[in-house]
Amino acid sequence: MAWQTVGVDFARLVRARRMTRRFRADAAVPESVVADLLELAGRAPSAGFSQGWEYVVLRSPAERETFWATAGPDQPDSRTGWLAGVRRAPVLVLVLADEDAYRRGCGGADKGGIPPAEQDWPVPYWLTDTAMGALIVLLGATEAGLGSLFFGVPGPRHAAVKDAFGVPAGLDLIGVIALGEEERRVGGSASTRPRRPVSDYVHWGGFGVAPAGPEAGLSENAGQTGSAAES
């Protein structure tokens, strides 16, 4: 059965997405574009429709300098110099998850009314849902012709970064998205290690079970073009 689409070549978009490590400092990203990307992020799946995500956009030079000075003032650059390239990104977005929003939402009468302190969350969906929203931003940036990078902040610096931008202590800083025009492509992890073939991570009917039907003939390189690139 053929794929039914809504006019977007999703597979091509996913394969085109790359992590950008060199940004052009002289190419601003319009505020409207950033707003549109974050509106799309609000369409991410959400357990209990809790929508426990927050995004803080840093666009001015002063805001971005405050972030870098707070997030890693003494952090050494890598051999590829990626940190210097990312520092030139004209937009940074703090990606935040709100655990309390999920506990409050699932404490409602329509969800069983379980008190927040008694709820069992074997999976922290406030993190997974917010991460899915971040991926939507990365894909949207690719469609808009922008480069993007999702990166983390060193654990000991989380509190300082949140305090610098007035973020409530109860929110989790799961990462930061850098947005801007790509200056040039720099090899990432995929340039030193291969992408896992689909047969290595897909299991059919049980862990470690290979497909026995038509799927067995799927090409490991189906839809992939060019050399391995950044993740």
C-alpha positions as CSV (number, residue, x, y, z in Angstrom):
1,M,0.0,0.0,0.0
2,A,1.4,3.4,-1.0
3,W,2.0,6.1,1.5
4,Q,-0.7,8.7,1.7
5,T,0.8,12.2,2.1
6,V,-0.6,15.7,2.7
7,G,1.7,17.3,0.2
8,V,5.0,17.2,2.2
9,D,7.8,14.9,1.3
10,F,8.4,13.9,4.9
11,A,11.0,11.3,4.3
12,R,13.1,13.7,2.3
13,L,12.8,16.3,5.0
14,V,13.9,13.9,7.7
15,R,16.9,12.8,5.7
16,A,17.9,16.4,5.0
17,R,18.0,17.4,8.6
18,R,21.5,17.8,10.0
19,M,23.0,19.3,13.1
20,T,24.7,22.6,12.1
21,R,28.0,23.5,13.9
22,R,28.9,26.6,11.9
23,F,26.5,29.6,11.8
24,R,26.7,32.9,9.9
25,A,26.8,35.7,12.5
26,D,25.7,38.3,9.9
27,A,22.4,36.5,8.9
28,A,19.6,37.3,11.2
29,V,16.5,35.0,11.6
30,P,13.2,36.9,11.4
31,E,11.2,36.8,14.7
32,S,8.2,35.6,12.7
33,V,10.1,32.5,11.5
34,V,11.1,31.7,15.1
35,A,7.5,32.2,16.3
36,D,6.2,29.9,13.5
37,L,8.6,27.2,14.4
38,L,7.6,27.3,18.1
39,E,3.9,27.3,17.2
40,L,4.6,24.0,15.5
41,A,6.4,22.8,18.5
42,G,3.2,23.2,20.5
43,R,1.6,20.5,18.2
44,A,3.9,17.9,19.8
45,P,2.2,14.8,21.5
46,S,1.4,15.5,25.1
47,A,0.5,13.0,27.8
48,G,-2.9,14.0,29.2
49,F,-2.6,17.1,27.0
50,S,-0.6,18.6,29.8
51,Q,1.6,20.6,27.3
52,G,4.3,21.1,30.0
53,W,6.8,22.8,27.8
54,E,8.3,26.3,27.8
55,Y,10.6,28.0,25.3
56,V,12.8,31.1,26.1
57,V,14.0,32.8,22.9
58,L,17.4,34.7,23.1
59,R,17.9,36.9,20.1
60,S,19.8,40.0,21.1
61,P,23.6,40.0,21.3
62,A,23.4,40.8,25.0
63,E,21.0,37.9,25.7
64,R,23.2,35.5,23.8
65,E,26.4,36.7,25.4
66,T,24.8,36.3,28.9
67,F,23.9,32.7,28.0
68,W,27.4,31.8,26.8
69,A,29.0,33.5,29.7
70,T,26.7,31.6,32.1
71,A,26.5,28.2,30.4
72,G,30.2,27.5,29.9
73,P,32.5,30.4,30.6
74,D,35.5,28.0,30.9
75,Q,34.4,25.3,28.6
76,P,37.2,24.3,26.2
77,D,36.4,24.0,22.5
78,S,36.7,20.7,20.6
79,R,39.3,19.9,18.0
80,T,36.8,20.8,15.3
81,G,36.1,24.2,16.9
82,W,32.4,23.6,16.9
83,L,31.8,25.8,20.0
84,A,33.1,28.9,18.3
85,G,30.9,28.2,15.3
86,V,27.8,27.7,17.4
87,R,28.5,30.9,19.4
88,R,27.8,32.8,16.2
89,A,24.2,31.5,15.9
90,P,21.8,34.5,15.9
91,V,19.1,32.7,17.8
92,L,19.2,30.4,20.9
93,V,16.1,28.8,22.3
94,L,16.1,27.3,25.9
95,V,14.0,24.2,25.9
96,L,12.2,23.6,29.2
97,A,10.0,20.9,30.6
98,D,7.5,21.3,33.4
99,E,7.0,18.2,35.5
100,D,4.4,19.8,37.7
101,A,2.2,20.5,34.7
102,Y,2.0,16.8,34.1
103,R,1.3,15.9,37.7
104,R,-1.4,18.6,38.0
105,G,-3.0,17.5,34.7
106,C,-3.1,13.9,35.6
107,G,-4.5,14.8,39.0
108,G,-7.7,16.1,37.4
109,A,-11.0,14.3,37.7
110,D,-11.0,13.3,34.1
111,K,-7.7,11.5,34.7
112,G,-8.7,9.6,37.8
113,G,-7.9,12.4,40.3
114,I,-4.7,10.8,41.7
115,P,-2.9,13.3,43.9
116,P,0.4,14.4,42.3
117,A,2.5,12.9,45.2
118,E,0.9,9.5,44.6
119,Q,1.3,9.3,40.9
120,D,3.6,6.7,39.4
121,W,5.5,8.0,36.3
122,P,7.9,5.2,35.2
123,V,8.6,7.4,32.2
124,P,9.1,11.2,32.6
125,Y,6.8,12.2,29.8
126,W,7.4,15.9,30.4
127,L,10.9,15.2,29.1
128,T,9.9,13.0,26.1
129,D,7.1,15.2,25.0
130,T,9.2,18.4,25.2
131,A,12.0,16.6,23.3
132,M,9.5,15.7,20.5
133,G,8.6,19.4,20.3
134,A,12.3,20.2,19.9
135,L,12.6,17.8,17.1
136,I,9.6,19.5,15.4
137,V,11.6,22.8,15.6
138,L,14.7,21.1,14.0
139,L,12.6,19.7,11.2
140,G,10.8,23.0,10.7
141,A,14.1,24.8,10.5
142,T,15.3,22.4,7.8
143,E,12.1,23.1,5.8
144,A,12.7,26.8,6.2
145,G,16.2,26.5,4.9
146,L,17.9,27.2,8.2
147,G,20.6,25.4,10.1
148,S,19.9,24.1,13.6
149,L,21.6,22.4,16.5
150,F,20.2,20.8,19.7
151,F,22.8,20.8,22.4
152,G,23.0,20.4,26.2
153,V,24.2,22.6,29.0
154,P,26.6,21.2,31.6
155,G,24.7,20.0,34.6
156,P,26.4,22.2,37.1
157,R,25.4,25.3,35.0
158,H,21.7,24.6,34.8
159,A,20.7,26.6,37.8
160,A,22.8,29.6,36.8
161,V,21.4,29.6,33.3
162,K,17.8,29.4,34.5
163,D,18.4,32.2,37.1
164,A,20.0,34.4,34.4
165,F,16.7,34.4,32.4
166,G,14.2,34.2,35.2
167,V,13.2,30.6,34.6
168,P,11.4,29.0,37.6
169,A,13.5,26.6,39.5
170,G,11.0,23.8,39.0
171,L,11.4,23.7,35.2
172,D,14.0,21.2,33.7
173,L,16.4,22.6,31.1
174,I,16.6,19.7,28.7
175,G,18.7,21.5,26.1
176,V,19.1,24.5,23.8
177,I,18.3,24.9,20.1
178,A,20.6,27.1,18.0
179,L,19.1,28.5,14.8
180,G,20.6,30.4,11.9
181,E,22.0,30.2,8.4
182,E,24.7,27.6,8.0
183,E,28.1,28.9,7.2
184,R,29.7,25.6,6.1
185,R,29.3,21.9,6.8
186,V,31.5,20.4,9.5
187,G,31.8,16.7,10.1
188,G,30.1,15.5,13.2
189,S,29.9,12.1,14.9
190,A,28.6,10.4,11.7
191,S,31.9,11.3,10.0
192,T,33.8,9.1,12.4
193,R,31.2,6.3,13.0
194,P,28.7,4.8,10.6
195,R,24.9,5.2,10.8
196,R,23.4,2.0,12.1
197,P,21.6,-0.1,9.5
198,V,17.8,-0.5,10.0
199,S,18.2,-4.2,10.5
200,D,20.4,-3.5,13.5
201,Y,17.8,-1.6,15.5
202,V,14.4,-2.9,14.3
203,H,13.2,-6.1,15.8
204,W,10.1,-8.0,14.4
205,G,7.9,-9.8,17.0
206,G,10.6,-9.9,19.6
207,F,14.0,-8.5,20.4
208,G,16.7,-9.8,18.0
209,V,14.2,-11.3,15.6
210,A,14.8,-10.5,11.9
211,P,11.8,-10.1,9.5
212,A,10.6,-13.2,7.7
213,G,8.2,-11.6,5.2
214,P,8.6,-9.0,2.5
215,E,10.5,-6.7,4.9
216,A,13.4,-9.1,4.8
217,G,14.3,-7.7,1.4
218,L,14.5,-4.0,2.5
219,S,17.7,-2.4,1.4
220,E,19.8,-1.1,4.2
221,N,20.5,2.0,2.2
222,A,16.9,2.6,1.0
223,G,16.4,6.3,0.6
224,Q,19.9,7.3,1.7
225,T,22.0,9.4,-0.5
226,G,25.5,10.8,-0.3
227,S,28.0,10.1,2.4
228,A,27.4,9.9,6.1
229,A,26.7,13.3,7.6
230,E,26.2,14.9,10.9
231,S,23.4,13.5,13.1
